[in-house]
Amino acid sequence: MGSPIFDWSGYLELADELAKRADEAALRSAISRGYYYVYHLALKRAEANDFKPLSGEGTHTQLWRVFSTSPEPDCINLGHIASRLKEKRERADYKESYARIGEDAHELLTDARISPYS
């Protein structure tokens, strides 16, 4: 018996809660959870349209390329939003210094909400 399907909107709710805190660890986590909320919604849609990542290149890169090069304006928009989100998520997850983290956390969550598949 499998587990129930996870509702990725829980990531966005958690990101909102974390973004209200002043500590940097919470803000970094908010950015990461916000990004993964958008990523999983997009991945689900892409897989429903037969997206299958190929080995040799990261799934994230492949997924966002599919959206960015789509003929559908909503997909292209999501591809552009995702590129910004991914850059912020990588900075939050890997860089020791993040000068605008509070501003970026709130901008990322706004972008996550306006993505066409939210």
N, C-alpha and C positions, 0 to 999 in steps of 0.2 A: 504494500500500500504506500503510495507516494505522499509526499507532504503537499499541503495546499499551495497554490500558486502565490508567490510573494507579490504584494502590491508595492511597486516602486515609489508610489507617492509618499510612503513612509519616510523615504530618504529626504524628500523635500521638506516634510514636516520637521524632521530632526534637524535639517540644515537651518530652518527658520529659528528653531529653539537655540541652536548653538550660536547663530549670528547675533543673538541678543546679548550674549555674554561678552565681556571685555577682554578675556584672556586670549592670547594668540593661538593656543592649541585649539580652543573652541572655534575660532575663526577659520583656521586652516582646515579643520574637520568639516565645517559648514561648506567651504568651497568644494571640498572633495565629494561630499554627499550630494551637493547640488549638481555637480557635473555628472555623477553616476546616475542620478535620477534621469537626466536627459539622455544619457548614453543608453540606458536600458530600454527606455521607451522607443528610441530610434532603432535599436537592435531588434526589438520585437517586431516592429513594422517592416524592417528590411528582411528579416527571416520569413515573414509572412509572404514576401515577394521573392522568395528563393535566394536570398543572400546567403552565401556560404564563404566564410573567410578562407583564404589560401595560406598555406604555410610559407614562411619566409618573410612575412611582413606583418606588423601588428594589426590586430583586429580593429582597433580604434582608428588607425590611419586608413585602413580599407573602407570602414564604414563611413567615415566622414567624406571620403572621396566619392563614394557612391551617391551620397546626398548632394554634395557640391556640384557634381556633374550631371545631375538629373535634369530632365527637361521641365519638371514641375517647379513652379516658383516657390511653393512652400518647402519643398525639399532643399532647394538651393539656399533659401533663407536659413533653414535649420543647419545646413552645412557651414554657413558663415558664423552663425551663433556658436556652434559646437567648436569651431576652431578657436574662438576667443575663450570659451569655457575650458577647453583642454589645456591651453597655455597657462591659464590661471591655476588650474588644478595641479599641473606639473610643478609650477612654482611653489604652491602651497605644500605639496608632498615632498619636494626634493631640495629646495633652496633653504639655506640657513637664515637668510635675511629676506624680508618681504615688506618693503616700505609702506605700501598703500593697502595693506591687508584688510583693514576695516571697510574702506571704500569698495575694494574689489569684491569682498564677500557679498555686500549688498547689491552691487551691480550684477554679479553672477546670478544671484537668486532672482533678480528681476528678469534677466535674460532667460533663465530656466522657465519662468512662468509664461513668457511670451513666445516660447518656442512653439511651432505650429502643432506639435503632438502632445502638448501638456494637457 
